[in-house]
Each structure stands twice: as structure tokens, then as C-alpha cells.
Amino acid sequence: MATVNEGAVPDFLRMDQAVGSDPANAKKTGSWHGWPTKDITPVTLSDNEGRTVRIRTPVMDLEGLITPTDLHYTVQHFAVPPVVESAAWELQVYGEVKAPLTLNFAQLRRFPGRSVRTVMECSGSDATFFEYFKGEGPKPSRTQEGMILSASEWTGVPLAAVLHEAGLTAKSLFVRAEGNDRGVPNTAAPGTKPFYYDKGLPIEKALHPDTILAWAQNGQLLEHLHGAPVRLLVPGWSGNWSVKWLNKLEVLEREPDCWYHYQFYYYGDSPDDPNKELITTIGVKSIITQPNDDTEQMSPGVHMIRGYAWSGAGAIAQVEVSVDGGESWHAAHIEQPRERFMWVRWSYRWDVRQRGTHHLMSRATDEVGRVQSHEPRYNHMRKNFSAIVGYKVSVG
């Protein structure tokens, strides 16, 4: 057996400097075919029958790029609809097209396939930080509350292939995607009749090659809670655009009047703001996952500050770390791969000898030049929070 000469081990690899600070050293529990593993449990909400209907992802406990399917967040505005078996599923494509289509599951899978790896983030993720930044509430804990943020590999067919099969015209300017979940929003006006969840994509985004009709996630056919048999996937845009339980595609000349456009997912100062802006692209954002946001005490020595960074507008080009509350910034190491719609893992080696309180921050920049801001973009609906959040830790 080969031996290691301790004297030849680089200083930053010596294990006596920060043992106990790495979550990989945490006690392993549970079992998988008889082998110990670390239990990672999402924050869930169940219905009256005990079935999970919503999931928040324990991002602070994740490793790697892909979120396991059972930990991937789920949100829906209406009740989870009944199961539709793939053999009974159909997709209608109609409206401003030359030849309306009705496709079953087998027919959809005959189109050329495509797999897309992407971060998916709900517009309401981190919404409680808006109050915190205004001094109106306590600092939320992502470690305890989980996040409405995940990343998966999705497999399906480009939406463009299906639209071209139906035949687009000069008037084909929007695509309204309708799911099978139906209800009335809690904030809707009295007398609002139940309707199916829908979103209206501009044709440019609908025809993007990575906008797909997905039937699989992370190498397996979709689970019901994630939109089976088929869902729309709109990478780079907030998760509400990726309509689950898809069954209709209506091609239109004008933007459809979808309730979850300018009555919920918008930037604006009030419900009556005449300058409402529809929320589409995810902001540029980074978070520190190690030490996590509940860490209060650390020992002097070498520590690795780690985290994730992502953007809906372009791949991450740079991540910087500050250990003094933003007075100075240092370049972090960004791991490969750097994919267009995927988050990246980053790390910064922090050799801290000075005892006392240190204020840790991270800041991301994407390839189109967007820089993570120090102040959130305040809006009436508390959507798309992406500002820098710092954490104070005591070294001693």
C-alpha cells in the first residue's frame, strides 16, 4: 500500500486546519442497500391525504450541479390535477397555424429529441428578503426554510419542431401554453370563474432551440408532481413560464390575456401601476452555501467558502467574494462546466487568522455584463429577489 509523506502535503490540504467545518464530515445516517448515506430532506407541504404538493429544495446541503428529482422544488397555483396516463394524453396545437395538430405521447416522441440542463427558480424565491432589506423583518434562513430553486436535466422535443410541423404564419406571434391544473386565484376579483393555468410566450422565446416540451427529468420519465406526462420548459425565465401538465398550445397574433401575467408576475409599484413590466428573465445571483447561513462560529485557519451562481441572461463569467462586508472583493474559482442556462459551483480559499466578526458576501457577473446588485429591485409583488446577501460569522 502506498504511503503519503505528510511533509509533502501542501499546506492548504492539511486536514488539521479546519476539520469539522466541512459538511462532508457530518455524521452519516440512513441506509441505501445497506450502505450508510447522509439524509437530505426537503421542506414539504402536504394535502389532506398526506400527499406532497409542494417542495422547497435544501440547496445548502447539495453537492454538484444536478438537484435530485425528489429534492427538486415544486410549486403550483391550483390543486394538483388528476393523473393522466401517457397513453391517454394528447396535445392540441391550434390557432394561427396552417395545419392544426393533435399529438399523442408516442407521436410527440417521434420528433428529434433534445436534453437541456438548466436552473429553475420561482419568481417568489427569497421573497422574504425584501422585508429584511427594508428592516421590516428578521433575516430569513435558507438553510432552515429551503429554497424555490433547483437544477435538472430535462429531455423532450424542441417546441419549435412541433410549431413548424403545424406551420407558422406571419401572424404567429405568441404561443399560449395551457396546463391541466384549474382553479381561481386567491387574489382574483369576486366572480372570477375557474380557469386552467396558462402562459403566453412570445414567438422568439418559443422558437429558441432550448425551449422544449419535456417528458423526462434527470434520466427518468416525469413524475406527476413535476408535470407528467409532458410539461413546457422555458430555460432562463422564471419557473412560472414552464407550464406543467401541458395539453394545449394555442398560437396567436396578439399577446394573450393570461391572468398570471399582469396580475401576478410583474414588476410594478402597485396593482394600478400603468407601467407594469412582465417578469421573464431570472436575475444574476449567487449564494454562499458553505459556511451556511446558520453558521455563527468558526475556528481560525483555512476554510473553503463555497456556493452557487446563476443567471437567466447568460452564463456566469465571474464570481467574487468579500470577507469584510464589501470593502474589498476577491476572485473566486469557478468550476467547469459553465453552461448557458445552468448554475456554476464556485469556491474561495479563505485563510483567516484574525479573530472577531467577519462579514461574508458573494457577487456574480454574467457574460452579458449584468452584475449582482447590493439592493434588490423593489416591487409590489416581491418578485425576482437577486441582491447580495451577506452573513456574519465569528472567528475565535
VENKAPE-V392491 format. One record per helix or strand of 2 or more residues. SS is the DSSP state (hx for helix, st for strand). FROM is the first residue (numbers start at 0). TO is the last residue. Records with the same first field share a line. If there is no record, write none. Layout:
SS->FROM-TO, FROM-TO
This chain:
hx->5-7, 10-12, 22-24, 58-60, 68-70, 85-87, 104-107, 128-132, 141-144, 158-165, 202-205, 223-225, 238-240, 258-261
st->28-31, 34-36, 42-45, 51-56, 89-94, 100-103, 112-120, 148-157, 173-182, 194-201, 211-216, 219-220, 230-232, 247-251, 265-266, 276-277, 284-289, 296-297, 300-309, 315-321, 329-330, 332-333, 343-351, 355-365, 390-394
